[in-house]
Amino acid sequence: MAEQQKTQFTRLAFEAAAIVASILLAFSIDASWKEHLDRQEEAEVLSRLHTEFSANFALIARTKDDCTSGC
């Protein structure tokens, strides 16, 4: 009888460990996905900023050229 209880306890411990491991894996996957989305959003924002800065620099250069020729 004691051997059967030990076997049941061992089985229960393995099942509990499997459940905990699967939950931790799910949390890890979720965190990785959120990090991926954050990096993607950051890249989009940086791209838009680059476009805006380039346009502003071009506008500044044109304004500077216009002023040097007769402002």
C-alpha positions as CSV (number, residue, x, y, z in Angstrom):
1,M,0.0,0.0,0.0
2,A,2.8,2.4,0.8
3,E,4.4,1.7,-2.6
4,Q,1.1,2.6,-4.3
5,Q,0.9,5.9,-2.4
6,K,4.5,6.7,-3.3
7,T,3.8,6.0,-7.0
8,Q,0.7,8.2,-6.9
9,F,2.6,11.0,-5.1
10,T,5.4,10.8,-7.7
11,R,2.9,10.9,-10.6
12,L,1.1,13.9,-8.9
13,A,4.5,15.7,-8.5
14,F,5.4,15.2,-12.2
15,E,2.0,16.4,-13.3
16,A,2.3,19.5,-11.1
17,A,5.8,20.2,-12.4
18,A,4.5,19.8,-16.0
19,I,1.7,22.3,-15.3
20,V,4.0,24.8,-13.7
21,A,6.5,24.4,-16.6
22,S,3.8,24.9,-19.2
23,I,2.6,28.1,-17.5
24,L,6.1,29.5,-17.2
25,L,6.6,28.7,-20.9
26,A,3.4,30.5,-21.8
27,F,4.5,33.6,-19.8
28,S,7.9,33.5,-21.6
29,I,6.3,33.3,-25.0
30,D,3.9,36.1,-24.2
31,A,6.8,38.3,-22.9
32,S,8.8,37.6,-26.0
33,W,5.9,38.5,-28.3
34,K,5.3,41.7,-26.5
35,E,9.0,42.6,-26.8
36,H,8.8,41.8,-30.5
37,L,5.8,44.1,-30.9
38,D,7.6,46.9,-28.9
39,R,10.7,46.6,-31.2
40,Q,8.5,46.7,-34.3
41,E,6.6,49.8,-33.0
42,E,9.9,51.5,-32.1
43,A,11.3,50.9,-35.6
44,E,8.2,52.4,-37.2
45,V,8.5,55.5,-34.9
46,L,12.2,55.9,-35.7
47,S,11.5,55.6,-39.4
48,R,8.8,58.4,-39.2
49,L,11.2,60.6,-37.1
50,H,13.9,60.1,-39.7
51,T,11.6,61.1,-42.5
52,E,10.4,64.2,-40.6
53,F,14.0,65.2,-39.7
54,S,15.1,64.8,-43.3
55,A,12.2,67.0,-44.5
56,N,13.0,69.6,-41.8
57,F,16.7,69.6,-42.7
58,A,15.8,70.1,-46.4
59,L,13.5,72.9,-45.5
60,I,16.2,74.6,-43.4
61,A,18.7,74.2,-46.2
62,R,16.3,75.8,-48.7
63,T,15.5,78.6,-46.3
64,K,19.2,79.2,-45.7
65,D,19.9,79.3,-49.4
66,D,17.0,81.7,-50.0
67,C,18.2,84.1,-47.3
68,T,21.8,84.1,-48.6
69,S,20.6,85.1,-52.0
70,G,18.6,88.1,-50.8
71,C,16.7,87.8,-47.6
